[in-house]
Amino acid sequence: IKGMIFILISVVPKELIIVPAFIAIGVNGINFSLDIINKRTSMKSLGTSYKSNIASYCFVTLFYSAFIILGIIIESYILPIIVRIFLPMMII
């Protein structure tokens, strides 16, 4: 039981932030690619630029990248402090 609690304390907080961000970035990339493919095959979009699509793709990617950076900061700076606090309780 102590090992499971230790794993929950040390792994789950950052993974709750990083994994959904990676999934969202992947979905964003797929949507961007499909949108480009649909615009190329569609005759309606002749002459339209991809600037708005690229800008929205970059904005969403940067937004979720901020969450990944937040998860990295939690893993690097906050989790070692939490582990030092809870480790003596786990040994007993």
C-alpha positions in Angstrom: 0.0 0.0 0.0 2.8 2.4 0.8 4.4 1.8 -2.6 1.1 2.6 -4.3 0.7 5.8 -2.4 4.3 6.8 -3.2 3.7 6.2 -6.9 0.5 8.2 -6.8 2.2 11.1 -5.1 5.2 11.1 -7.4 3.8 10.3 -10.8 0.1 11.2 -11.1 0.2 15.0 -10.6 2.4 15.7 -13.6 0.8 13.0 -15.7 -2.6 14.6 -15.2 -1.3 17.7 -16.9 1.1 16.3 -19.5 -0.8 13.4 -21.0 -4.0 15.4 -21.9 -1.8 18.2 -23.3 0.0 15.7 -25.6 -3.3 14.2 -26.7 -4.7 17.7 -27.5 -1.6 18.6 -29.5 -2.0 15.4 -31.5 -5.6 16.0 -32.2 -4.8 19.6 -33.2 -2.2 18.4 -35.6 -4.6 15.9 -37.2 -7.3 18.5 -37.5 -4.9 20.9 -39.1 -3.7 18.2 -41.6 -7.3 17.2 -42.5 -8.3 20.8 -42.9 -5.4 21.3 -45.4 -6.3 18.2 -47.3 -10.0 19.2 -47.4 -9.1 22.6 -48.7 -6.9 21.2 -51.4 -9.5 18.8 -52.7 -12.4 21.3 -52.4 -12.9 23.6 -55.3 -14.5 26.3 -53.1 -11.2 27.3 -51.5 -9.2 28.2 -54.6 -7.2 31.3 -53.8 -7.7 31.1 -50.0 -4.6 31.4 -47.8 -3.5 29.1 -45.1 -2.4 31.9 -42.8 -5.4 31.8 -40.5 -5.1 28.0 -40.2 -1.4 28.1 -39.5 -1.9 30.9 -37.0 -4.7 29.0 -35.1 -2.6 25.8 -35.2 0.4 27.6 -33.7 -1.7 29.3 -31.1 -3.3 26.1 -29.9 0.0 24.3 -30.0 1.7 27.0 -27.9 -1.2 27.0 -25.5 -0.9 23.3 -24.8 2.9 23.5 -24.8 2.5 25.8 -21.8 0.7 23.0 -20.0 3.6 20.6 -20.8 6.1 23.2 -19.4 3.9 23.4 -16.3 4.1 19.7 -15.9 7.9 19.8 -16.3 8.1 22.5 -13.7 6.0 20.4 -11.3 8.1 17.4 -11.9 11.4 19.3 -11.5 10.7 21.6 -8.6 7.6 20.7 -6.7 7.5 16.9 -6.7 11.0 16.5 -5.1 9.7 18.6 -2.2 6.6 16.6 -1.9 8.5 13.3 -2.0 10.9 14.6 0.8 7.9 15.4 2.9 6.1 12.1 2.4 9.1 9.8 2.3 9.7 9.6 6.1 6.0 8.6 6.5 6.5 5.8 3.9 9.5 4.3 5.7 7.7 3.8 9.0 
